[in-house]
């Protein structure tokens, strides 16, 4: 599911678009950054990807140029690692 989403998503659909998007960010006079602390499920990558897409889309619709998620958002943290 992740590779299919990456192929369709407007933010990540190709490496070239990622580079183009990064260049646009560099040329901006300001950057609107969104921080997303979301509740993920350990090992449920498909569900976690859906949450990331949902929150990234919401942030973009509200004017964010970039969204930052915690490390291991897609895989989740096992409770014993906390």
N, C-alpha and C positions, 0 to 999 in steps of 0.2 A: 504494500500500500504506500509506503514512504516514497519509493521511486516513482510510482504513478503520480503521487501528489506533487513531487518535485518537478515532474515533467509538465504538469498542468498549471501549477501555481504561478501567478504573474510576477512574484518576487524572485523565484528561484528557477524559472523554467529552463534556462540554459546558462552555461558559464559566461557566455558573452553578455547576456542580460545582467548577470550579477556584477560583472566588471563595469558595464554601462551604468548600472544603478550606483555603484560605489563612486564612480567619477562624478555623477550628478551630486552625490552627497558632499564630495570634496569641494565642489564649486558653489555650494549653497552658502548663504550668508549666516544661516543658523540651522541648527539641527533639533528637531523635536523628537526626543527619545522617550519611549514608553518602557517601563519596567513591569514585568509580568511574573508575579509569584503565584504559581498555580499548583493545585493539588493533583498530583499524578499517581498512577497505580504502578507499582513495581512490576516490570516485565510485560505490561500491556502496551506495547509500542503503538499499535493501531489506534487505541483510544487516546493515548497521549499525543499522538500526531494530530488527531482531530481537535483536541483541546488547544494545541499550539496554533493550528490554523484558525480556529474560532477567535482566539484572543488576538492573534496577529492581524486578522481581518478587522476586528473591532477597533484595534489601535490605529490601523491605517485609515479606517473610515472616520476616525476622530482626529486626523491630522498628523499622526506619528510618521516619521520618516524611517525610524528603526525601532525594533522591539528587542529587548534583552530578556532572556529567560535564564533561570538558574542552570548550572551544569547538571548533566544527566537528567534533564527534563524528559527526554524521550524514553529512557529506560527506567527511570525512577531509582530511588535509593532503597536498598534493603534496610529494614529497621535496625538490624544488627550493626550496620555501618554508621549509624548516627550517634 
